Amino acid sequence: MYLTQALKRAVQQRGNELATWCAGRERTWIECHERITRLAGALQGLGVKAGDRVAILAMNSDRYLEYFYGVPWAGAVFVPINTRLAPAEIAFWLNDSGSEVLLIDDRFIEVLAALDGQLESVREVVYIGDGETPDGLLDYERLLAEASPADDAERGYNDIAGIFYTGGTTGRSKGVMLSHQNMTCNNFNVIPSLGFKTGMRWLHAAPMFHIADGLAVFGVTMCAGVHFFIPGFTPAATLQAIADHRITNGLLVPTMLNMLVNDPNVGDYDLSSLEAIVYGASPMPEAVVQRAMEVLPECKFTHAYGQTELAPLATCTGPEYHVLDGPDAGMYKSAGQAVLGVEVKICDENGVEVDRGTVGEIRVRGPNVMLGYWNRPDLTEQAVRDGWMCTGDGGRMDERGFVFVVDRMKDMIISGGENVYSAEVENAIHQHPAVAEAAVIGIPDDKWGETVHAIVHLKDGAQADADAIIGHCHNLIAGFKCPRSVDFRDQPLPLSGAGKILKTELRKPFWEGRDKQVS
């Protein structure tokens, strides 16, 4: 039950075979192992001790994979940073986690200037790009060349492996503590559920900071598959990589899959090598699933449902249910059945399981449930009750145990696979001097699934337009969290008897005629 065991197995069984490809660099499992042990030695040489946090802010690469294994090999804890955050948010993640070392690539060198004077714990910054190392930063390749290989610290079981931050309904991000056991057990779920196998050729197009791609970082290694990396998703780069490298497997959030299968040039690429695609992280429009099955008729699709706090897999709908005819036609609309070793139930507000077909909160129990929220025992106590993770998602379960997600009980918007918590956006809007009240909701969008929409009531005599509100938010939070549209109300927003804004009333005009409140 420790993550580095999978790396040792891959070296033992397929040591001289290809392990990674990135920007023309090819490395075997033996070579990867050597670099990872040297990275661990370099980190220890920088003073990193057992349990210390090491963060990374970078695009996808083979060095990112080395980081995910080198950090625990050194006995430390990895903290992947969302590449779409604003500098103030990056500073919060680094300071809150107490990260002492930060790895950074070319894309984010300029961000360092914006972080100047804001970092409380980071004492070393390591450059992992391909250019000339900027002044004041440590060079990754030089560190590895000069370091001695370290012995595996062999931290495992309930030791923290990583802290993955997720948005908070209180308006600030929460650090999800995942143990070696959480993530190793998730591998045991992923491999049979998603059809992983030895020799598979996985394309990392989804962002590696996200736990959704993390299931491949660790699962593919456990199978001794081959990792291929592109810096980030674009339809053209992804299609070209699939064709050039005969990719067999990958994960795409619905927005990515939508863009891929509807790209006007999709027919120009040889995609015949594709065997299986996993999609998840946000709801998938039915039309996109059908289009994907039409464009890639030989490819098998699996819908994976989970969340960061579950390391992340809870249920899946396999390819046998991605059919348009027969008794299982349309079952791909469900989130699927519980994966091996994981229990799922639908509960009322008191945690009592409801009858099949009744909507309630989805709760999950198993060895994949997080240790808790970093430095937030109060939130941990609210979220994990008697071992059950309260997902905050509303759903129902049919007689065969298929879960259908019908609403989100947490006030969260999922846009393009990214979680946006309305309280965080509302907090930013409320900092505008003209704003008296604000409510943020998700509204349906054909491209992104949902987009962020703000409803604002201005102070008497104050003036502001949509551009002013949106521009104000861009100075405070990441672009993907900012409202795409704004409505202004002359009257105060509707309130419940408890004094809370009735967002259900505000959503109704946008979701009218739909059978569920997610897109």
Secondary structure, 3 states (H helix, E strand, C coil): CCCHHHHHHHHHHHCCCEEEEECCEEEEHHHHHHHHHHHHHHHHHCCCCCCCEEEEECCCCHHHHHHHHHHHHCCCEEEECCCCCCHHHHHHHHHHHCCCEEEECHHHHHHHHHHCCCCCCCCEEEECCCCCCCCCCEEHHHHHHHCCCCCCCCCCCCCEEEEEEECCCCCCCEEEEEEHHHHHHHHHHHHHHCCCCCCCEEEECCCCCCHHHHHHHHHHHHCCCEEEECCCCCHHHHHHHHHHHCCCEEEECHHHHHHHHCCCCHHHCCCCCCCEEEEECCCCCHHHHHHHHHHCCCCEEEEEEECHHHCCEEEEECHHHCCCCCCCCCHHHCCEEECCCCEEEEECCCCCECCCCCCEEEEEECCCCCCEECCCHHHHHHHEECCEEEEEEEEEECCCCCEEEEEECCCEEEECCEEEEHHHHHHHHHCCCCEEEEEEEEEEECCCEEEEEEEEEECCCCCCCHHHHHHHHHCCCCHHHCCCEEEEECCCCCECCCCCECHHHHHHHHHCCCCCCCC
